[in-house]
Amino acid sequence: MLFNRDRATAMMAQCDVDVLIATSPVNVTYFSDYSCWIDPLFKDYMMSPGASSRRAPMYAASDCSGGSCLVVNPIMAANGVETWVDDLVAYGASSWDLTDLPGELAPPDRRLLESLERYGGAESGTEGLLQWLRQCGLEAASIGIEMEGLRPDSEAEIRGALSKARIRDASDLIRMIRMVKTGEEIAHLRSAARISEAAGMATLERVRPGVRVLELVACYREQIACRGADFDHYAYGVRGTGLVTRVDMTLNAGDHMYIDYGCIYEGYFSDTGFTLAVQEAGAAVCEQYQLLREAHAAGVEQIRPGAASSGPAVAMQEVLAAGGFPDTFPHGHGLGLEVRDYPIIVPRNGLRIADECIDLPSDLPFEENMVVNLEAGTFLFGRGSTQYEQSVLVTGNGCEPLVPHDRSQVFVGS
C-alpha cells in the first residue's frame, strides 16, 4: 500500500475531516495504488471534438473509519481491480459485451462486473462518487477534496448534491500526508535510485573526446529501460551556461560539466547528480568539487527529525559563500510520486502552506521516513559547471544515504 493510512487518519482527525478525496491522477494513485498511463494525458476534446481540454473526472477516497473507494472509467477499471481499496466504482456505460458471460469468472473479472452492476447507473465519475458517499452515510460529512485537480463543473455538481456537507479544499493537506513515506514507498524509491545509479555509472563508460552528449542520454535511457524503469531526465551543463536536456554538443578533452539524472520506478522518482570531466579534471575543478562535497556534508548534518527544512540550504550556502561562491543556489526537495514532494529545502521564505484544512509555515520540520534530495553546484559562464547531489532517508536520529553512492571524486571519463 502506497497510502500512508495511519498518518492520513491522524491528520484528518486534527483537521476535522471525515473523508478525504483525491482528484488528480498522481493522488488517485497514492490513495489507491491504481495507475493508468493515459489518465494524466486524456482530455475531453480527444473523444468529443470541440469539447473542453479538461481531464475526465476520477477519484479515490478514504474516510476516517478506514473505508475507501476508487472511481474510474469502466474501460480503465481493469487497472484497479486488484488494488486494496474496498469499493471499486466503475460507472456508466461500457463497451463490454455482457450477453454471453462464462459460467465462472476470474476473481478480478467478477469484481469488475459487480462494480458495474452496482454503480453502472451513474452517468459520470462524479455521480459515481456521490453514490459511494451516500452509501457510506457521508452526504452530510466534513469532506476534504483536492480542489486543484477538480473540474469546476464537478465541484458545482458535488456542492449542489451535498448541500448539508461541509466541503473544503484539502490539496495541501494531501501533500502533507504524502511527505512521510510508507515502507512500500521507501522500497520503490530505493529501487528507483539503485536503477538510476547503475545506469548512470554504465553511461560513463561511453565518455571520451568526440562523443556527443546525446549519445550519453540515449545510453542512460537504454540502461534504465533494461532494468525496468522509465525515463525522467538526464540534464547536463553546457559550458557553464545552464542546464539543458536536448542541446547536443561534442565532448572535448578538458570539458567539465554538471550531470543530473533520474528515472521512475513503479511511479516513484529518483534524482541524483555528479560532476563529469573529460580525460582530465584540472586543479580548480577538483577544488570546486571538494567545496561542494563539504557543503553537501554540512547540509546533511542538519537533517534530523524536528529540525527545520531550511537548515540544510542555509548550511550549504554558508560553506559555498566562504569558499568564494556566494551566488549559488544549493537546495533540496522531497522525492516521491512527483520529482519534488514537500519538504522543499530552501532558506526560510516567510510563506505558508495553506488550504481550507491546514495552515503551516513553509519551513516544515523534517520527519522520520521522509526521503529528501540535496544538491549543490557551480556555473562558471563559458567555462564549465560542477554538481554534487545525493538523496537521503530521514531516520529516527538523523539520516542515511538512500542507496550507496560514490561521489568522493570528480568522475573522469577517458
C-alpha positions in Angstrom: 0.0 0.0 0.0 1.4 3.4 -1.0 -1.1 5.3 1.0 0.1 6.3 4.5 -3.3 5.5 6.1 -2.2 5.9 9.7 -0.8 9.4 9.0 -3.8 10.3 6.9 -6.3 9.2 9.7 -4.4 11.2 12.3 -4.2 14.4 10.2 -7.8 14.1 9.2 -8.8 13.9 12.9 -6.7 17.0 13.6 -8.4 18.9 10.7 -11.9 17.6 11.5 -12.2 15.9 8.1 -14.4 12.8 7.8 -13.5 11.8 4.3 -10.6 12.8 2.0 -11.0 12.8 -1.8 -8.2 12.8 -4.3 -8.9 14.1 -7.8 -5.6 14.3 -9.7 -4.0 11.2 -11.3 -0.9 11.3 -9.0 -3.0 11.4 -5.9 -5.6 8.9 -7.1 -2.6 6.6 -7.5 -1.4 7.4 -4.0 -4.8 6.8 -2.4 -5.5 3.5 -4.2 -2.4 2.1 -6.0 -4.3 2.4 -9.3 -2.4 3.7 -12.2 -3.1 4.0 -16.0 -0.7 5.7 -18.4 -3.4 7.7 -20.2 -5.2 9.3 -17.2 -2.9 12.4 -17.0 -3.0 12.9 -20.8 -6.6 12.3 -21.9 -8.8 15.4 -22.3 -12.5 15.8 -23.2 -11.8 17.0 -26.8 -9.9 13.9 -27.6 -13.2 12.0 -27.7 -15.6 14.8 -28.4 -14.0 17.4 -30.8 -14.9 20.9 -29.7 -15.2 19.9 -26.1 -13.1 21.3 -23.2 -9.4 20.5 -22.6 -10.2 19.2 -19.1 -9.4 15.7 -17.9 -12.3 13.3 -17.3 -13.2 13.1 -13.6 -11.6 10.4 -11.5 -11.5 10.0 -7.7 -10.1 8.0 -4.8 -11.3 8.5 -1.3 -10.6 7.4 2.2 -12.9 8.0 5.2 -12.0 8.3 8.9 -13.3 4.8 9.6 -10.9 3.2 7.1 -13.3 2.9 4.2 -12.0 3.6 0.7 -13.0 3.7 -2.9 -11.6 4.2 -6.4 -13.8 5.8 -9.1 -12.7 5.3 -12.7 -14.0 4.9 -16.2 -15.1 1.3 -16.6 -12.9 0.6 -19.6 -9.8 1.7 -17.4 -11.1 0.0 -14.3 -9.2 -3.3 -15.1 -6.1 -1.4 -13.9 -7.7 -1.2 -10.5 -9.4 -4.5 -9.9 -6.6 -5.9 -7.8 -6.0 -2.8 -5.7 -6.6 -2.9 -1.9 -9.4 -0.3 -1.9 -12.8 -1.5 -0.5 -15.0 -0.3 -3.3 -14.3 -0.1 -7.0 -16.7 2.3 -8.7 -16.8 1.6 -12.4 -19.6 4.0 -13.5 -21.7 4.4 -16.6 -21.9 2.5 -19.9 -19.0 0.5 -21.1 -18.1 -1.2 -24.4 -18.2 -4.7 -22.9 -20.4 -7.3 -24.5 -22.2 -8.9 -21.5 -24.6 -11.1 -23.5 -22.7 -14.4 -23.1 -20.8 -14.4 -19.8 -18.8 -17.6 -18.9 -20.1 -19.7 -16.0 -17.2 -18.8 -13.8 -15.3 -15.6 -13.9 -11.8 -14.9 -12.6 -12.0 -13.0 -9.2 -10.7 -9.7 -10.7 -13.3 -10.0 -13.6 -16.1 -10.8 -11.0 -15.1 -7.7 -9.0 -15.3 -5.6 -12.2 -18.7 -6.9 -13.2 -20.1 -6.5 -9.7 -18.9 -2.9 -9.7 -20.7 -2.2 -13.0 -23.8 -3.8 -11.7 -23.7 -1.7 -8.5 -22.6 1.6 -10.0 -23.3 1.3 -13.7 -26.4 3.6 -13.4 -24.1 6.5 -12.6 -23.6 8.5 -15.8 -20.3 10.1 -14.7 -17.5 9.7 -12.3 -18.8 12.5 -10.2 -22.2 10.8 -9.9 -20.4 7.5 -9.0 -18.5 9.3 -6.2 -21.7 10.8 -4.9 -23.4 7.4 -4.9 -20.5 6.0 -2.8 -20.6 8.9 -0.4 -24.4 8.4 0.1 -23.9 4.6 0.6 -21.3 5.3 3.3 -23.6 7.8 5.1 -21.2 10.7 4.3 -23.6 13.0 2.5 -23.6 15.5 5.5 -19.9 14.9 6.4 -16.9 17.1 6.6 -15.3 16.5 3.2 -11.8 17.4 2.2 -11.3 17.5 -1.6 -8.2 18.0 -3.7 -9.7 21.1 -5.4 -6.6 21.6 -7.5 -7.5 18.5 -9.6 -11.3 19.0 -9.6 -13.2 20.3 -12.6 -15.3 23.3 -11.9 -18.4 21.6 -13.2 -17.7 18.6 -10.9 -17.3 20.9 -8.0 -20.6 22.5 -8.7 -22.3 19.1 -9.0 -20.8 17.9 -5.7 -21.7 21.1 -3.8 -25.2 21.0 -5.3 -25.8 17.4 -4.4 -24.3 17.6 -0.9 -25.9 20.7 0.5 -25.6 19.5 4.1 -21.9 18.7 3.8 -19.0 20.9 4.9 -16.8 20.8 1.8 -13.2 22.2 2.0 -10.1 22.4 -0.2 -7.6 19.8 1.1 -5.0 20.0 -1.7 -2.2 20.9 0.7 -3.4 18.5 3.4 -2.8 15.7 1.0 0.7 17.0 0.2 1.4 17.0 4.0 0.3 13.3 4.2 2.4 12.3 1.3 5.6 13.8 2.8 6.2 10.9 5.1 6.7 7.6 3.2 5.4 4.1 3.9 7.7 1.1 3.8 6.5 0.2 0.3 7.2 3.7 -0.9 10.7 3.7 0.5 11.3 0.3 -1.2 10.2 1.8 -4.6 12.4 4.9 -4.0 15.4 2.7 -3.2 14.8 0.6 -6.3 14.5 3.7 -8.5 17.7 5.1 -7.0 19.6 1.8 -7.5 18.5 1.5 -11.1 19.4 5.1 -11.9 22.8 4.8 -10.2 23.7 1.6 -12.1 22.5 3.2 -15.4 24.4 6.4 -14.7 27.7 4.6 -14.0 27.3 2.4 -17.1 26.8 5.5 -19.2 30.1 6.9 -18.0 31.9 4.1 -20.0 30.8 5.9 -23.1 32.6 9.2 -22.2 35.6 10.2 -24.3 36.6 13.1 -26.6 34.5 13.2 -29.7 31.4 11.6 -28.2 28.1 13.6 -28.5 26.3 14.2 -25.2 23.0 13.0 -26.7 24.7 9.6 -27.0 25.1 9.6 -23.3 21.4 10.4 -22.9 20.4 7.6 -25.2 22.7 5.2 -23.3 21.1 6.2 -20.0 17.6 5.6 -21.4 18.6 2.1 -22.6 20.2 1.3 -19.3 17.2 2.2 -17.2 14.8 0.5 -19.6 16.5 -2.8 -19.4 16.3 -2.6 -15.6 12.5 -2.0 -15.6 12.4 1.8 -15.1 11.0 4.7 -17.1 13.0 7.8 -18.2 12.5 11.1 -16.3 15.5 13.3 -17.1 19.2 13.4 -18.0 20.3 17.0 -17.7 23.7 18.5 -18.2 25.6 21.7 -18.3 26.9 23.3 -21.5 30.0 25.4 -20.9 28.6 26.7 -17.6 25.7 28.5 -19.2 22.9 26.5 -17.6 21.1 23.2 -17.6 19.8 21.6 -20.9 18.3 18.3 -21.9 18.1 18.4 -25.7 21.0 20.6 -26.8 23.7 18.5 -28.4 27.4 19.1 -28.0 30.6 17.1 -28.6 32.8 16.3 -25.7 36.3 17.7 -25.8 39.3 16.9 -23.6 39.2 19.2 -20.5 35.5 19.7 -20.5 33.8 19.6 -17.1 30.0 19.6 -16.6 27.1 19.3 -14.3 25.2 16.0 -14.7 21.7 15.5 -13.2 19.7 12.4 -13.9 16.8 10.3 -12.7 14.3 7.6 -13.6 10.8 6.5 -12.5 10.2 3.0 -11.0 6.6 2.0 -10.1 5.7 5.6 -10.3 8.4 6.8 -7.9 11.2 9.2 -8.9 14.9 9.2 -8.4 17.2 12.2 -8.6 21.0 12.4 -8.3 24.0 14.0 -10.0 27.7 14.4 -10.2 30.5 16.3 -11.9 31.9 14.8 -15.2 35.3 15.7 -16.6 36.6 14.5 -19.9 40.1 12.9 -19.8 41.3 15.2 -17.0 40.0 17.3 -14.1 42.0 20.4 -13.5 43.1 21.5 -10.1 40.4 24.3 -10.0 37.6 21.9 -10.9 38.7 19.5 -8.2 38.9 22.3 -5.6 35.3 23.4 -6.5 34.1 19.9 -6.3 35.6 19.3 -2.9 33.9 22.5 -1.8 30.6 21.1 -3.0 31.3 17.9 -1.0 31.9 20.0 2.1 28.7 22.0 1.5 26.6 18.8 1.0 28.0 17.3 4.1 27.1 20.4 6.1 23.6 20.2 4.8 23.3 16.5 5.6 24.3 17.3 9.2 21.2 19.5 9.5 18.8 16.7 8.6 17.1 15.1 11.6 13.5 14.8 12.9 12.2 18.1 14.2 14.9 20.2 12.5 13.7 23.0 10.2 13.9 22.1 6.5 15.6 25.4 5.8 18.6 24.4 7.8 20.5 22.3 5.1 20.1 25.1 2.5 21.4 27.7 4.8 24.4 25.5 5.9 25.3 24.6 2.3 25.2 28.3 1.2 27.4 29.3 4.1 30.1 26.8 3.1 29.9 27.8 -0.6 30.0 31.6 0.2 33.0 31.1 2.5 34.7 29.2 -0.3 34.2 32.0 -2.8 30.9 31.2 -4.4 28.3 33.5 -2.8 25.8 33.5 -5.7 25.0 29.8 -5.9 21.6 28.2 -5.0 22.2 25.0 -3.0 18.8 23.5 -2.1 16.8 20.3 -1.8 13.4 18.7 -2.0 11.4 15.6 -1.1 11.0 12.7 -3.5 8.0 10.5 -4.2 5.3 10.2 -6.8 6.4 13.6 -8.0 10.0 14.6 -8.7 9.6 17.3 -6.0 7.5 16.5 -2.9 7.4 18.5 0.2 9.5 19.5 2.1 11.2 22.0 -0.3 14.6 22.7 1.2 15.3 26.4 0.7 16.1 29.3 3.0 13.0 30.5 5.0 10.8 32.5 2.7 8.0 33.6 5.1 5.3 31.9 3.1 2.7 29.5 4.4 1.4 26.2 3.1 -2.4 26.6 3.5 -5.7 25.4 2.1 -9.0 25.2 3.9 -7.9 22.4 6.2 -4.3 23.3 7.2 -2.2 26.4 7.6 1.5 25.8 8.3 4.8 27.7 7.9 6.5 26.6 4.7 9.7 25.9 6.7 8.5 22.4 7.6 10.3 20.3 10.1 11.9 17.0 9.0 10.1 13.8 10.0 11.3 10.2 10.1 10.8 8.4 6.8 10.9 11.4 4.6 13.1 10.9 1.5 14.9 14.1 0.5 17.5 15.1 -2.1 20.2 17.7 -1.5 22.1 19.3 -4.4 24.8 22.0 -4.8 26.5 23.2 -7.9 28.5 26.0 -9.6 28.2 27.5 -13.0 31.2 29.4 -14.5 29.8 31.1 -17.6 31.6 30.0 -20.8 33.9 27.6 -18.9 32.1 24.7 -17.2 29.9 23.6 -14.3 30.0 21.3 -11.3 27.4 19.4 -9.3 27.1 17.3 -6.1 23.8 15.6 -5.4 22.5 12.8 -3.3 19.3 11.5 -1.8 18.9 10.5 1.9 16.3 8.8 4.1 15.4 10.6 7.3 15.9 8.2 10.2 15.0 8.4 13.9 18.1 10.4 14.8 19.5 11.8 11.6 19.6 10.5 8.0 21.3 7.9 5.8 22.0 7.6 2.1 19.0 6.2 0.3 21.4 3.9 -1.6 25.2 3.8 -1.7 26.8 6.4 -3.9 30.4 7.1 -4.6 30.8 10.8 -5.0 34.2 11.1 -3.5 35.9 12.5 -6.7 35.0 14.1 -10.0 34.2 11.4 -12.5 36.8 11.5 -15.2 35.9 9.8 -18.5 38.6 8.5 -20.7 
